[in-house]
Amino acid sequence: MPDVREQVERLAPGRVQAVAQAALAEPGAALVEWRAAPLKGSLDALDAARSVFLFEGTARIRAAERPWCAVLKVLAPAPGQHNHGHADYWRREQELYGSGMLESLPARLRAPRCYGCDELPSRSVWLWLEHVHDDAERPWRAERWAQVARQFGRFNGAYLVGLPLPSAPALGGRRLRTSLGRYRPLVAQIAAAPHNAAVAHWWPESVVAAILRLWEERESFCAVLERLPQTFCHGDAIARNLLARRLARGADELVAIDWECAGYYAAGEEVGQTLSVAAAFYDIDPAGLPALDEALFTSYLDGLRDTGWRGEPQQVRLAYVAHAALRNAFNAVGATGPSEAGRAGALQVYGHTWEELAERRAAVRPFLLTLAAEARGMLADL
C-alpha cells in the first residue's frame, strides 16, 4: 500500500508546493522539503473518510527558508450520506468552504482558511486547510467555557436579529432528527445491556428505561425544536473543535474547526452540544456538569442579548436541554463487550482504556437524563 507521500505525488503533483505557498502567503515560495503524519487515520488512508493529516515542511523565499504547515482532511462518500439534508452529508464542509460563507462569520468567530480542494478519481475529496495552533490553556478554566458560550451567543444571535441566514442546500434539513437515525441500531444494544452481566453495572434498568422513554419521545422533541426560531450554527461546538489563536496585538480569536455538522438549528442547540459531551470527552469531571450548565446557559443568553436579541429565554432553554439530552443519551459505549478495534479506538481517540471510557459515559448519563426530564416538563407547559 503506497504511503501518503507516494499517493500525493501521484494523484496531485505540484499540490504540496501550492499549499505551502498558500500557507505562507508567498506565491513565489519554492518547496524545499515536506513530510506528513496522520492526525486521524493511518499513513495509507488517503481515501478513507474523515482521515486527517498534518503536512509540514520548509520552503525557500528568496534567500531564506521558512517553515510551513497545513492540514489535509479527507472526505469520502458512504451509503446514506448523499442527501444534502442529512446530518451525515459527506460533502457539507467542502461546499461551505466553496461557497465562501466561512470566510466572513459574525462575532469574530473564524474558520480555518481553505488552501484548495482536490476531487480524486476514487470520488474522495481532499480538503487542504490552515493548521491552527491552539494557544488556549487546557483543560479550560470556568471563565473560558463562559467566554466561548457568550461568543457563540453573539454568533447565533446575529442571525436572529437581522443578518440573513446563509443559503446553501447543505445547510437545510432537520439536522437533529436525521442525526438520531444513526442511533437506531444502538438502542437495541442499550435495551439488552441490563441483562448482560458483563456490562450491567454500567446500565442499571432505571437508566435504560429512562433512555428508552426518551427515544420514544424524540419525534415530539424534534418537532418542537424545528418550530422554534432558527439560526445558523456550527453544530458541533465542543471544546476539541474550538481553538484559541493569539493575535499580534495580544487578543485571542476563536477558531472553530470541523464544520461538517453546520446547519440551521433552534437558538440554544449550539451550546447544548457543548454541554452534552464536556464530561464524556474528559474536558471536565462529571461532578462539574451542573455548574457548567449554569455558566454556559447564562453566558449564551448574555451573548444573544449583546446582539440586541430580546426573545424568550424559556424557548432557548428548551432547545438547549433537549438537544443536550437527545444528541448523546443514546451513545451505547459499554453496552456490549469491547472488540479489539474498540479497545484501540478508545486509547487512540480519548487516551483512556475502553473500561475507563465506559465508566465515564455511565457517570454522565444521569445528568443527561435530568436534562431530558427538564425538557419534558417544559414541553408540557408549551
C-alpha positions as CSV (number, residue, x, y, z in Angstrom):
1,M,0.0,0.0,0.0
2,P,1.6,3.4,-1.0
3,D,2.1,5.9,1.8
4,V,0.9,9.5,1.9
5,R,3.9,10.9,0.0
6,E,3.6,8.5,-2.9
7,Q,-0.2,9.0,-3.2
8,V,0.0,12.8,-3.1
9,E,2.8,12.9,-5.7
10,R,0.9,10.5,-8.0
11,L,-2.6,11.9,-7.6
12,A,-1.9,15.6,-7.1
13,P,1.5,16.6,-8.5
14,G,2.5,20.1,-7.5
15,R,-0.2,20.4,-4.9
16,V,2.1,20.4,-1.9
17,Q,4.1,23.3,-3.3
18,A,0.8,25.2,-3.9
19,V,-0.3,24.5,-0.4
20,A,3.0,25.7,1.0
21,Q,2.7,28.9,-1.0
22,A,-0.8,29.5,0.3
23,A,0.1,28.8,3.9
24,L,3.0,31.3,3.7
25,A,1.0,33.8,1.6
26,E,4.0,33.8,-0.8
27,P,3.1,32.8,-4.4
28,G,6.8,32.5,-5.3
29,A,7.8,30.2,-2.5
30,A,9.8,27.1,-3.6
31,L,9.2,23.9,-1.8
32,V,12.4,22.5,-0.1
33,E,11.1,19.5,1.8
34,W,7.9,18.2,3.3
35,R,6.6,15.3,5.4
36,A,3.1,14.1,6.5
37,A,1.8,12.4,9.6
38,P,-1.7,11.2,10.4
39,L,-3.7,13.1,13.0
40,K,-6.6,10.7,12.4
41,G,-6.3,7.6,10.3
42,S,-3.1,6.0,9.0
43,L,-0.4,6.7,6.5
44,D,-2.2,4.8,3.8
45,A,-5.7,6.3,4.5
46,L,-5.9,9.0,1.8
47,D,-9.2,7.6,0.6
48,A,-10.7,6.9,4.0
49,A,-13.5,9.3,5.1
50,R,-12.5,11.8,7.8
51,S,-8.9,10.8,7.8
52,V,-6.8,13.9,8.8
53,F,-3.1,14.6,8.2
54,L,-0.7,17.2,9.2
55,F,1.7,18.4,6.5
56,E,4.9,20.2,7.5
57,G,8.0,21.4,5.7
58,T,10.1,24.3,4.6
59,A,10.0,26.5,1.6
60,R,12.6,29.0,0.2
61,I,11.5,32.6,-0.2
62,R,14.3,34.4,-1.9
63,A,17.4,33.7,0.2
64,A,15.6,32.5,3.3
65,E,13.9,29.2,4.2
66,R,10.7,29.3,6.2
67,P,8.6,26.6,7.9
68,W,5.1,26.0,6.8
69,C,2.3,23.6,7.8
70,A,-1.2,22.7,6.7
71,V,-3.9,20.1,7.4
72,L,-5.3,17.7,4.8
73,K,-8.8,16.4,5.6
74,V,-10.1,13.5,3.5
75,L,-13.8,13.4,2.7
76,A,-15.3,10.3,1.1
77,P,-18.8,9.1,0.3
78,A,-20.5,6.3,2.2
79,P,-24.0,4.7,1.9
80,G,-26.8,7.0,3.1
81,Q,-24.6,10.2,3.1
82,H,-25.5,11.7,-0.3
83,N,-28.6,13.6,0.8
84,H,-28.0,17.3,1.3
85,G,-30.3,17.5,4.2
86,H,-28.9,14.5,6.1
87,A,-26.8,15.0,9.2
88,D,-24.0,13.0,7.6
89,Y,-24.0,14.5,4.2
90,W,-20.4,13.9,3.2
91,R,-19.6,17.0,1.1
92,R,-21.0,19.6,3.5
93,E,-17.7,21.1,4.7
94,Q,-16.3,21.2,1.1
95,E,-19.5,23.0,-0.1
96,L,-19.4,25.5,2.8
97,Y,-15.8,26.4,2.0
98,G,-16.6,26.6,-1.7
99,S,-19.4,29.0,-1.1
100,G,-17.2,31.4,0.7
101,M,-19.6,31.7,3.7
102,L,-17.0,30.6,6.2
103,E,-14.7,33.5,5.3
104,S,-16.8,36.2,6.9
105,L,-18.5,34.8,10.0
106,P,-20.0,37.2,12.6
107,A,-19.0,37.7,16.2
108,R,-15.3,37.4,15.5
109,L,-15.7,33.6,15.0
110,R,-13.3,32.2,12.4
111,A,-12.9,29.0,10.4
112,P,-9.5,27.8,9.2
113,R,-8.6,29.1,5.8
114,C,-9.0,26.8,2.9
115,Y,-6.0,26.4,0.6
116,G,-7.6,24.3,-2.0
117,C,-9.7,21.2,-2.8
118,D,-9.0,18.2,-4.9
119,E,-11.6,15.8,-6.3
120,L,-10.0,12.4,-7.0
121,P,-10.8,9.5,-9.3
122,S,-11.7,7.5,-6.3
123,R,-14.5,10.0,-5.6
124,S,-12.9,11.1,-2.4
125,V,-12.2,14.8,-1.8
126,W,-9.0,16.3,-0.3
127,L,-9.7,19.5,1.6
128,W,-6.5,21.5,2.3
129,L,-6.9,23.7,5.4
130,E,-4.9,26.1,7.5
131,H,-3.3,24.5,10.6
132,V,-4.3,26.5,13.6
133,H,-2.2,26.2,16.7
134,D,-4.3,26.2,19.9
135,D,-3.0,28.8,22.3
136,A,-5.6,28.1,25.0
137,E,-4.7,26.6,28.3
138,R,-6.2,23.1,28.6
139,P,-8.3,21.9,30.3
140,W,-10.4,25.1,30.1
141,R,-11.0,27.1,33.2
142,A,-14.6,28.1,34.1
143,E,-14.1,31.5,32.6
144,R,-13.1,30.1,29.3
145,W,-16.2,28.0,29.0
146,A,-18.3,31.1,29.7
147,Q,-16.4,33.2,27.2
148,V,-16.9,30.7,24.5
149,A,-20.6,30.3,25.2
150,R,-21.0,34.1,25.1
151,Q,-19.2,34.3,21.8
152,F,-21.5,31.6,20.3
153,G,-24.5,33.5,21.7
154,R,-23.3,36.5,19.7
155,F,-22.6,34.3,16.6
156,N,-26.1,32.7,16.7
157,G,-27.8,35.9,17.8
158,A,-26.5,37.8,14.8
159,Y,-28.8,35.7,12.5
160,L,-31.8,36.2,14.9
161,V,-31.7,40.0,14.7
162,G,-31.3,40.6,11.0
163,L,-28.2,39.0,9.5
164,P,-29.6,36.8,6.6
165,L,-29.2,33.1,7.2
166,P,-26.6,31.7,4.8
167,S,-28.3,29.9,2.0
168,A,-27.0,26.5,0.7
169,P,-28.6,23.1,0.1
170,A,-26.2,21.5,2.5
171,L,-27.5,23.6,5.4
172,G,-31.1,22.5,5.2
173,G,-32.8,19.5,6.6
174,R,-34.0,18.7,10.1
175,R,-30.5,18.2,11.4
176,L,-31.0,16.7,14.9
177,R,-33.9,14.5,13.7
178,T,-31.7,13.0,10.9
179,S,-28.7,12.6,13.2
180,L,-30.8,10.5,15.6
181,G,-31.3,7.9,12.9
182,R,-27.7,6.6,13.4
183,Y,-28.6,5.5,16.9
184,R,-31.4,3.2,16.0
185,P,-29.3,0.0,16.0
186,L,-27.7,1.1,19.3
187,V,-31.0,1.4,21.1
188,A,-31.4,-2.3,20.9
189,Q,-28.0,-2.8,22.4
190,I,-28.9,-0.4,25.2
191,A,-32.2,-2.2,25.9
192,A,-30.3,-5.6,26.3
193,A,-27.5,-4.2,28.4
194,P,-29.1,-4.7,31.9
195,H,-29.4,-8.4,31.1
196,N,-25.7,-8.8,30.3
197,A,-23.8,-9.5,33.5
198,A,-20.5,-8.2,32.0
199,V,-21.8,-4.7,31.4
200,A,-25.0,-4.4,33.5
201,H,-23.2,-2.3,36.2
202,W,-22.9,0.5,33.7
203,W,-26.5,0.1,32.6
204,P,-28.9,-0.1,35.5
205,E,-32.5,-0.9,34.5
206,S,-33.8,2.5,35.7
207,V,-31.3,4.4,33.5
208,V,-32.1,2.2,30.5
209,A,-35.8,2.7,31.0
210,A,-35.4,6.4,31.0
211,I,-33.3,6.3,27.9
212,L,-35.8,4.2,26.1
213,R,-38.6,6.6,27.1
214,L,-36.6,9.5,25.6
215,W,-36.1,7.5,22.4
216,E,-39.9,7.1,22.1
217,E,-40.3,10.9,22.7
218,R,-37.6,12.0,20.2
219,E,-40.1,12.9,17.4
220,S,-42.1,15.1,19.7
221,F,-39.0,17.0,20.9
222,C,-37.7,17.4,17.3
223,A,-41.0,18.7,16.1
224,V,-40.9,21.4,18.7
225,L,-37.3,22.3,18.1
226,E,-38.0,22.7,14.4
227,R,-40.7,25.2,15.1
228,L,-38.6,27.4,17.3
229,P,-36.6,30.4,15.9
230,Q,-33.8,29.0,13.7
231,T,-30.3,30.3,13.4
232,F,-27.0,29.2,11.7
233,C,-24.9,27.0,14.0
234,H,-21.6,25.3,13.8
235,G,-23.4,22.2,15.1
236,D,-20.5,20.6,17.0
237,A,-19.2,23.4,19.2
238,I,-17.3,21.1,21.6
239,A,-14.1,22.0,23.3
240,R,-11.8,19.9,21.0
241,N,-13.2,21.7,17.9
242,L,-12.6,25.2,19.4
243,L,-9.1,26.7,19.3
244,A,-7.8,30.0,20.6
245,R,-5.4,31.8,18.3
246,R,-3.3,34.5,19.9
247,L,-3.2,37.6,17.7
248,A,-0.2,40.0,17.4
249,R,-2.0,42.7,19.4
250,G,-2.4,40.3,22.4
251,A,-6.1,39.4,21.9
252,D,-7.4,35.9,21.2
253,E,-9.8,34.9,18.4
254,L,-11.9,31.8,18.5
255,V,-11.3,29.4,15.6
256,A,-13.8,26.6,15.0
257,I,-12.7,23.6,13.1
258,D,-14.8,20.7,11.6
259,W,-17.9,22.3,10.1
260,E,-19.5,19.1,8.8
261,C,-22.4,19.4,11.2
262,A,-23.2,23.1,10.4
263,G,-26.7,24.0,9.6
264,Y,-30.0,25.5,10.9
265,Y,-30.8,24.8,14.5
266,A,-33.0,26.4,17.2
267,A,-31.3,29.0,19.3
268,G,-29.7,27.2,22.2
269,E,-28.9,23.9,20.5
270,E,-25.4,25.1,19.7
271,V,-24.2,25.1,23.3
272,G,-26.5,22.2,24.3
273,Q,-23.9,20.1,22.3
274,T,-21.1,21.9,24.1
275,L,-22.5,20.8,27.5
276,S,-23.5,17.3,26.4
277,V,-20.0,15.9,25.7
278,A,-17.9,18.0,28.0
279,A,-17.5,15.3,30.7
280,A,-17.8,12.4,28.2
281,F,-14.7,13.7,26.4
282,Y,-12.8,14.3,29.7
283,D,-12.9,18.1,29.4
284,I,-14.4,18.4,32.9
285,D,-15.3,16.0,35.7
286,P,-18.9,14.7,35.7
287,A,-19.4,16.3,39.1
288,G,-18.8,19.7,37.5
289,L,-21.7,19.4,35.0
290,P,-24.4,21.3,37.0
291,A,-22.0,24.3,37.4
292,L,-21.0,24.2,33.7
293,D,-24.7,24.0,32.7
294,E,-25.4,27.3,34.6
295,A,-22.3,29.0,33.3
296,L,-22.9,28.0,29.6
297,F,-26.5,28.9,29.5
298,T,-26.2,32.2,31.3
299,S,-23.3,33.3,29.2
300,Y,-25.0,32.2,26.0
301,L,-28.1,34.3,26.8
302,D,-25.8,37.2,27.5
303,G,-24.3,36.7,24.1
304,L,-27.7,36.7,22.4
305,R,-28.6,39.9,24.3
306,D,-25.4,41.5,23.2
307,T,-26.7,41.4,19.6
308,G,-30.0,43.1,20.6
309,W,-32.0,39.9,20.8
310,R,-35.0,40.2,23.1
311,G,-36.6,36.8,22.6
312,E,-38.0,34.3,25.1
313,P,-35.3,32.7,27.3
314,Q,-37.5,29.7,28.1
315,Q,-37.5,28.7,24.4
316,V,-33.8,28.9,24.3
317,R,-33.5,26.8,27.5
318,L,-35.8,24.1,26.0
319,A,-33.7,23.9,22.8
320,Y,-30.5,23.8,24.9
321,V,-31.5,21.0,27.3
322,A,-33.4,18.9,24.8
323,H,-30.5,18.9,22.3
324,A,-28.0,18.1,25.0
325,A,-30.0,15.1,26.1
326,L,-31.0,13.8,22.6
327,R,-27.7,14.2,21.0
328,N,-25.7,12.0,23.3
329,A,-28.1,9.9,25.6
330,F,-28.2,7.1,23.1
331,N,-24.4,6.6,22.9
332,A,-24.0,2.8,23.6
333,V,-20.4,2.7,24.9
334,G,-20.2,-0.2,27.2
335,A,-23.5,-1.8,26.2
336,T,-21.7,-4.8,24.7
337,G,-18.2,-6.2,25.2
338,P,-15.3,-4.5,23.5
339,S,-13.7,-5.6,20.3
340,E,-10.0,-5.2,19.7
341,A,-10.8,-2.3,17.4
342,G,-12.9,-0.7,20.1
343,R,-10.1,-1.0,22.6
344,A,-7.6,0.5,20.2
345,G,-10.0,3.3,19.3
346,A,-10.6,4.3,22.9
347,L,-6.9,4.7,23.5
348,Q,-6.2,6.5,20.3
349,V,-9.1,9.0,20.4
350,Y,-9.5,9.5,24.2
351,G,-6.3,8.4,25.7
352,H,-8.2,6.1,28.0
353,T,-9.0,2.4,28.2
354,W,-12.3,1.0,26.9
355,E,-13.3,0.3,30.5
356,E,-12.5,3.8,31.6
357,L,-14.5,5.2,28.8
358,A,-17.5,3.0,29.6
359,E,-17.3,4.1,33.3
360,R,-17.1,7.8,32.3
361,R,-20.1,7.6,30.0
362,A,-22.1,5.8,32.7
363,A,-21.3,8.6,35.1
364,V,-22.6,11.2,32.6
365,R,-25.9,9.5,31.7
366,P,-27.9,10.5,34.9
367,F,-27.1,14.2,34.2
368,L,-28.3,13.9,30.6
369,L,-31.5,12.3,31.8
370,T,-32.0,15.1,34.2
371,L,-31.9,17.5,31.3
372,A,-34.3,15.3,29.4
373,A,-36.7,15.5,32.4
374,E,-36.4,19.2,32.4
375,A,-37.1,19.4,28.7
376,R,-40.1,17.1,29.1
377,G,-41.6,19.4,31.8
378,M,-41.1,22.5,29.6
379,L,-42.7,20.7,26.7
380,A,-45.8,20.0,28.7
381,D,-46.1,23.7,29.6
382,L,-46.0,24.9,26.0
